[in-house]
Amino acid sequence: MTDACVIEVRARTAGIVVREGDNYCFFAAHRDFHALERQSFDSLLAAQAAATRCAGDAASAIRIDPPRAAAPRT
């Protein structure tokens, strides 16, 4: 059985899960998945499902990053 696995959601690396006994511990690779950091899951599928839900929550959050205007030259 696999001891570590990369979890991807929508072609983005969400994190890795590492086998710890009978469970898998999640380590986030992106801030959108930080809510799952160090959570324990019974299976790889459970970790994947949680990451997919987390990505949906992150996508619904409003983020506005306006472009920065260049400083006027004098």
C-alpha positions in Angstrom: 0.0 0.0 0.0 1.2 3.6 -0.7 2.8 5.5 2.1 2.4 8.9 0.5 0.3 10.3 -2.3 -0.2 13.7 -4.0 -3.8 15.0 -4.0 -4.8 17.1 -7.0 -8.0 19.1 -7.5 -8.8 20.7 -10.8 -5.2 20.2 -12.0 -3.8 21.9 -8.9 -1.8 20.3 -6.2 -3.8 20.5 -3.0 -1.3 18.6 -0.9 0.1 15.3 0.1 -1.3 12.6 2.4 1.1 10.5 4.3 0.2 7.1 5.8 0.2 7.1 9.6 -0.9 3.7 10.9 -4.4 3.0 9.5 -5.0 6.6 8.5 -3.6 9.3 6.2 -2.5 12.7 7.3 -3.0 15.7 5.0 -0.3 18.3 4.4 -1.4 21.3 2.4 0.5 22.5 -0.7 -1.5 25.6 -1.2 -3.2 28.1 1.1 -6.7 27.2 -0.2 -6.3 23.8 1.4 -4.8 25.0 4.7 -8.0 24.1 6.5 -7.1 20.5 5.9 -3.6 20.8 7.3 -2.7 17.8 9.5 -6.3 16.4 9.4 -6.5 12.6 9.5 -8.5 10.6 6.9 -9.5 7.0 6.9 -8.7 6.6 3.2 -7.1 8.3 0.2 -10.6 8.7 -1.3 -11.8 10.5 1.9 -8.8 12.9 1.7 -9.5 13.6 -2.0 -13.2 14.3 -1.3 -12.3 16.7 1.5 -9.8 18.5 -0.8 -12.5 18.8 -3.5 -15.0 20.3 -1.1 -12.3 22.7 0.2 -11.5 23.8 -3.4 -15.2 24.5 -3.9 -15.3 26.6 -0.7 -12.2 28.5 -1.8 -13.7 29.2 -5.3 -16.8 30.7 -3.7 -14.8 33.2 -1.7 -14.5 36.6 -3.3 -11.0 37.6 -4.0 -10.3 40.9 -5.6 -6.7 41.7 -6.5 -6.7 44.9 -8.5 -3.8 45.5 -10.7 -1.3 48.0 -9.3 -1.1 51.3 -11.1 2.4 52.4 -12.0 3.7 55.3 -10.0 3.7 58.5 -12.1 7.1 59.6 -13.3 8.3 63.0 -12.5 
